[in-house]
Structures are given as C-alpha cells and as structure tokens.
C-alpha cells in the first residue's frame, strides 16, 4: 500500500475548502474512503481521481471575425 491516507482536514486543505465539503462527499458516497475503526480516511489517489473527473476543460474553438454571437 503506497497510497497515502489523508484525514478529512488534510483532504479539505488540498481541495482548498472547509472540512464540511469532503465530509459531504463521504456522506453522499461520491468519493472513495476508508474506515479505520471510527476514523475516516481518504486515499490520496481517490482525491486526485475526483478532481480529474470534475475538471472542466476550456472551449478552444475560435469565433470567426464578424460572426453573430
């Protein structure tokens, strides 16, 4: 097992959110998590996969000059 297990606080810090957001993801079963006794941990890989799955790519199509919007 080489994947680091993050606390909810560490996951929130990496996401730049409060602890409430990762807790909601866990409660709604929207992210993989591990229960260690009463403690909940989020694998670093699961956090990276969640971010990748919800990343929105920019539109790269260029509008033609003079085209109606």
C-alpha positions in Angstrom: 0.0 0.0 0.0 1.8 3.1 -1.2 -1.2 5.4 -1.4 -1.2 7.9 1.5 -4.4 8.1 3.5 -5.5 11.6 4.3 -7.6 12.9 7.1 -10.7 14.9 6.3 -8.8 18.0 7.3 -5.9 17.2 5.0 -8.2 16.5 2.1 -10.0 19.8 2.7 -6.7 21.6 2.7 -5.7 20.1 -0.6 -9.0 21.0 -2.2 -8.9 24.5 -0.7 -12.3 24.0 1.1 -13.6 23.6 4.6 -13.9 20.2 6.2 -17.6 20.2 5.5 -17.1 19.6 1.8 -15.1 16.3 2.0 -17.5 15.1 4.8 -20.4 15.7 2.4 -18.7 13.8 -0.4 -18.2 10.9 2.0 -21.8 11.0 3.3 -23.1 11.1 -0.3 -20.7 8.3 -1.3 -19.3 10.5 -4.0 -15.7 9.7 -3.2 -13.8 6.6 -2.1 -12.9 6.5 1.6 -11.5 4.0 4.1 -12.9 3.5 7.6 -10.2 2.7 10.2 -12.2 2.0 13.3 -14.2 5.2 13.9 -11.9 7.2 11.8 -12.4 8.1 8.1 -9.5 8.5 5.7 -9.5 9.4 2.0 -6.8 7.8 -0.2 -4.7 10.5 -2.0 -5.4 8.7 -5.3 -9.2 8.9 -4.8 -8.9 12.7 -4.2 -6.8 13.0 -7.4 -9.4 10.9 -9.4 -12.2 13.0 -8.0 -10.5 16.3 -9.1 -9.7 14.8 -12.5 -13.2 13.6 -13.1 -14.7 17.0 -12.2 -12.2 19.1 -14.2 -13.8 21.2 -16.9 -11.7 21.8 -20.0 -11.9 25.2 -21.7 -13.5 25.7 -25.0 -10.8 26.1 -27.7 -13.0 26.9 -30.7 -12.4 30.4 -32.1 -15.2 32.6 -33.3 -14.9 33.9 -36.8 -14.4 37.7 -37.1 -17.8 39.3 -37.9 -19.8 36.2 -36.9 -23.0 36.9 -35.0 -22.8 35.9 -31.3 
